[in-house]
Structure formats: C-alpha cells, structure tokens
Amino acid sequence: MNRAAPYLGPMVSTTGYRDLIEEAGDMARFTGRFFREVLRPRYEWEELLRQAFINGYRSLPLVAVTAFIMGLVLTVQSRPTLERFGAESMLPAMVAISVVREIGPVITALICAGKIGSSMGAELGSMKVTEQIDAMEVSGTNPFKYLVVTRVVSTTLMVPVLVVLADAIAIWASYIGVNFKDTVSWPLFHQQVFDSLIFSDLLPAFFKSFFFGFAIGIVGCYKGFHTERGTEGVGRASHSAVVVASLMIFMLDLVAVQITDILGLN
C-alpha cells in the first residue's frame, strides 16, 4: 500500500523565512561591529590605500567602457522618439538628466557589485576556509579591522568617484552619438547639458552613491567572513554577495527616490 508523501510546504516556507530573518540579524550585527571598529585606533592606512587602488583604479576600465556604451546607446535610441515630436534639441538635456540622476549611479553600482562584491566574497571566503583569518587572530592581529573595515571604507569612498567619472564619460559618449547625424560643437553641447542640470539633480545622486558603495562592501565582506563548507562555500559566497548587493542597491535607490520626492528635490 502506497503512503502519501507528507506535505512539507508550510514547514519549508517557515524555515526559509526564519533563515532569512536570522541572516538579516547577523548582517545587522556585522554592520554594527563595523561602526565600532572603524572609530577605534589603530588605523590601517596602508591597507586602506591598497584596497582603494584595487576597488577604484582597477575597476575604472570596466566602468568606463560600460558608461561609454550606456551614453551612446541612450542617445541613439532616444533620438527617433524625440524626432517624432520635433524635440531633437532636447536630446543633450534628456541624456544628461537621465544619466546623472539615475542611470549613472545605479549602473555603476551594479558593475561594482559584480566585480568588487564577488571579489571580496571569494577572497575572504578563501581566507576563511583555509583558516588564514583564524591565524591572524592567533598572531594578535585584528582580522576584522584589517580585512573588513579597510574594504568597506574603500568601497564607500571609491564608488562615488567612479560614479562621477562614469557620468562624465557617458555624457561625452552622448556628444559622439549626437554627432552621428548632426554636427554639434562641444561648447554648444556642453552648454545645453549644464543648463539643464540643477543642484538638486547632482546632490541626491552623489550622496546615494556612498550608500551604494557601503552596501557593496558590507555585503561582500559579510558573505566572505561567514563562508562555510570549503571551496563550495567560497563559490556560493561570491555568487550570493553579488545577488544580495545588487538587491540592496535597488532597495536603497527606491528609498532615496522617495526621500528626494518628499523633500521636493525631484
């Protein structure tokens, strides 16, 4: 006689929610420890500069190529729609506002989440499973201060710099795209771009990029620091760091848009 398989739906669902809540709590404690450690001496300035070089300078080529393609494609794809309404002259302003306010910060942060977040998760995960972090604790070094604080601070500072550079490259690519069919001088294009931008376009986008960088760093370090199950766990930590960091970027962007709307900065 065949027995019916037990129904495990609610139990599995409950277990998944509990694991999610527990991980959120662990990440909150991890973030709290970061804020405690970042204010305490001794400060690892040399390691901080090294991480800033790795996370900033070495990420610039990928960010630059992405920003160039983004500005060029946005310009070429937007032109036919504006031509229907006889508003081709609005193309530089439209691209500039779109890139500076939303597309530039979000796309740059997602690129950094994929490159920097996965790298942090894999690097710290490998150190965790090979017991290098435990060896640092035994030798009297604070691994959290040396490994986590320096990486999170570097991403928090470098992502806004990359966003500004990406915005500039995307606008320059837009100038090239405009000249595919028209002949527009750079001074005229430059004037149209900056006449359309106001202070409230620049400030919210710049400030939210700090939070994007912090989210990328804290998620990547958390996933790497809590890696388990050997080399398989390293791959899982790297993948999970990218997914969670990307999700947090979208959530932070949603919150930032709501705050700027409430403050009347839109």
C-alpha positions as a printed Julia matrix, in Angstrom:
266×3 Matrix{Float64}:
  0.0    0.0     0.0
  1.44   3.37   -1.05
  1.59   6.04    1.55
  1.06   9.63    0.59
  4.11  11.83    0.93
  3.89  14.27    3.84
  3.08  17.87    2.95
  6.13  19.98    3.81
  5.17  23.25    2.13
  4.43  25.4     5.21
  7.37  23.93    7.16
  9.81  24.61    4.32
  8.41  28.1     3.9
  8.65  28.81    7.63
 12.24  27.54    7.7
 13.18  29.76    4.77
 11.71  32.85    6.42
 13.47  32.03    9.68
 16.82  31.65    7.9
 16.27  34.95    6.1
 15.48  36.77    9.35
 18.47  35.21   11.09
 20.8   36.24    8.27
 19.4   39.78    8.34
 20.09  39.91   12.08
 23.63  38.57   11.61
 24.31  41.17    8.93
 22.96  43.92   11.2
 25.34  42.8    13.97
 28.16  42.63   11.45
 27.38  46.21   10.36
 27.25  47.36   13.98
 30.65  45.82   14.62
 31.99  47.68   11.59
 30.89  51.05   13.01
 32.51  50.19   16.36
 35.79  49.1    14.8
 36.07  51.92   12.26
 36.36  54.53   15.03
 38.97  52.7    17.08
 42.7   53.06   16.52
 44.91  51.59   15.17
 44.02  52.62   11.61
 45.26  50.5     8.72
 46.06  53.36    6.34
 48.39  51.36    4.1
 45.85  48.58    3.58
 43.09  51.14    3.06
 45.06  52.82    0.26
 45.79  49.43   -1.31
 42.11  48.49   -1.27
 41.15  51.9    -2.67
 43.56  51.29   -5.55
 42.16  47.8    -6.17
 38.49  48.73   -5.86
 38.76  52.11   -7.56
 41.53  52.28  -10.14
 41.28  48.65  -11.27
 37.5   48.94  -11.63
 37.74  52.09  -13.74
 38.29  50.41  -17.16
 35.17  48.26  -16.83
 33.12  51.19  -15.52
 34.42  53.47  -18.29
 33.54  51.04  -21.08
 30.08  50.45  -19.61
 29.44  54.19  -19.2
 30.57  54.93  -22.77
 28.26  52.3   -24.23
 25.43  53.41  -21.94
 25.67  57.07  -23.04
 25.99  56.16  -26.71
 23.08  53.7   -26.74
 20.81  56.01  -24.74
 21.46  58.82  -27.21
 20.96  56.73  -30.35
 17.82  55.04  -29.01
 16.23  58.28  -27.77
 16.73  60.28  -30.96
 13.87  58.67  -33.03
 11.33  59.28  -30.27
 12.32  62.92  -29.88
 12.29  63.41  -33.67
  8.62  62.47  -33.78
  7.81  65.46  -31.59
 10.35  67.79  -33.17
 12.37  67.92  -29.96
 15.81  66.82  -31.15
 17.31  69.86  -29.43
 16.28  68.37  -26.07
 18.44  65.28  -26.59
 21.56  66.5   -24.7
 19.47  67.68  -21.76
 17.44  64.46  -21.6
 20.51  62.23  -21.68
 22.35  64.34  -19.1
 19.47  64.35  -16.61
 18.82  60.62  -17.08
 22.47  59.69  -16.63
 23.25  61.97  -13.69
 20.08  61.4   -11.67
 19.51  57.68  -12.08
 21.18  55.6   -14.74
 24.8   56.52  -13.97
 24.78  55.81  -10.21
 22.72  52.62  -10.44
 24.53  51.03  -13.39
 27.94  51.91  -11.95
 26.97  50.46   -8.57
 25.73  47.25  -10.21
 29.0   46.91  -12.13
 30.92  47.39   -8.88
 28.68  44.87   -7.12
 29.53  42.31   -9.76
 33.25  42.98   -9.79
 34.1   44.14   -6.28
 31.42  42.26   -4.32
 32.23  38.9    -5.89
 35.96  39.51   -5.45
 35.56  40.3    -1.75
 33.31  37.31   -1.15
 35.71  34.95   -2.88
 38.89  36.39   -1.33
 37.66  36.48    2.27
 35.85  33.18    1.79
 39.1   31.52    0.7
 40.88  33.0     3.7
 38.1   31.72    5.96
 38.1   28.11    4.74
 41.92  27.94    4.74
 41.95  29.27    8.34
 44.04  32.32    7.49
 41.61  34.53    9.42
 41.99  32.29   12.48
 45.77  32.51   12.13
 45.56  36.32   12.14
 43.6   36.22   15.4
 46.15  33.89   16.99
 49.01  36.16   15.92
 47.36  39.14   17.66
 46.11  40.92   14.53
 42.53  42.11   14.41
 41.29  40.48   11.17
 38.03  42.42   11.19
 39.9   45.73   11.36
 42.44  44.75    8.73
 40.2   42.89    6.29
 36.68  44.25    6.67
 37.0   47.89    7.75
 39.54  48.75    5.06
 37.48  47.13    2.31
 34.16  48.68    3.32
 35.66  52.17    3.72
 37.42  51.88    0.36
 34.23  50.93   -1.5
 32.28  53.66    0.3
 34.78  56.25   -0.92
 35.58  54.86   -4.37
 32.11  54.13   -5.74
 31.1   57.85   -5.69
 34.32  58.69   -7.55
 33.56  56.03  -10.14
 30.01  57.35  -10.47
 31.24  60.88  -11.23
 33.71  59.57  -13.81
 31.04  57.33  -15.34
 28.65  60.3   -15.65
 31.32  62.36  -17.42
 32.2   59.51  -19.81
 28.52  58.82  -20.59
 27.89  62.49  -21.4
 30.95  62.56  -23.63
 29.67  59.41  -25.4
 26.32  61.17  -25.81
 28.12  64.02  -27.6
 29.6   61.48  -30.02
 26.15  59.91  -30.52
 24.56  63.28  -31.25
 27.14  63.92  -33.96
 26.28  60.7   -35.79
 23.5   62.57  -37.64
 24.04  66.2   -36.68
 27.01  68.5   -36.34
 27.03  69.97  -32.87
 30.05  71.72  -31.4
 31.3   70.7   -28.0
 30.77  74.17  -26.43
 27.12  74.18  -27.55
 26.56  70.61  -26.34
 28.29  71.4   -23.05
 26.12  74.48  -22.54
 22.9   72.56  -23.23
 23.9   69.84  -20.77
 24.78  72.13  -17.88
 21.89  74.49  -18.48
 19.56  71.53  -17.93
 21.23  70.32  -14.73
 20.5   71.92  -11.38
 21.94  71.4    -7.93
 19.12  69.09   -6.86
 19.98  66.77   -9.75
 23.57  66.33   -8.63
 23.43  66.21   -4.84
 20.98  63.3    -4.2
 22.64  61.14   -6.88
 26.09  61.79   -5.42
 25.09  61.08   -1.83
 23.22  57.86   -2.57
 26.33  56.51   -4.3
 28.06  56.5    -0.87
 25.34  54.19    0.41
 25.68  52.01   -2.68
 29.4   51.65   -2.02
 28.84  50.88    1.64
 26.27  48.2     0.78
 28.62  46.55   -1.71
 31.48  46.46    0.79
 29.49  45.29    3.8
 27.67  42.53    1.89
 30.84  41.26    0.19
 32.78  41.15    3.46
 29.89  39.58    5.39
 29.46  36.79    2.86
 33.18  36.11    2.78
 33.57  36.21    6.58
 30.75  33.68    7.05
 31.79  31.19    4.38
 31.34  27.52    5.26
 31.67  24.1     3.58
 35.06  24.5     1.97
 35.62  25.5    -1.63
 31.95  25.0    -2.48
 31.11  27.64    0.1
 33.56  30.08   -1.5
 31.69  29.94   -4.79
 28.37  30.27   -3.01
 29.62  33.27   -1.03
 30.87  35.0    -4.17
 27.58  34.45   -6.01
 25.46  35.42   -3.01
 27.45  38.63   -2.48
 26.62  39.83   -5.99
 22.93  38.95   -5.75
 22.36  40.47   -2.31
 24.42  43.6    -3.04
 22.51  44.19   -6.3
 19.19  43.78   -4.5
 20.26  46.22   -1.79
 21.28  48.76   -4.43
 17.79  48.72   -5.9
 16.22  48.96   -2.45
 18.44  51.89   -1.45
 17.69  53.6    -4.74
 13.95  53.23   -4.1
 14.34  54.74   -0.63
 16.49  57.59   -2.0
 13.89  58.41   -4.66
 11.13  58.51   -2.04
 13.19  60.76    0.25
 14.06  63.19   -2.54
 10.41  63.28   -3.57
  9.32  64.08   -0.01
 11.96  66.81    0.24
 10.86  68.25   -3.1
 14.21  67.66   -4.8
 12.76  65.88   -7.84
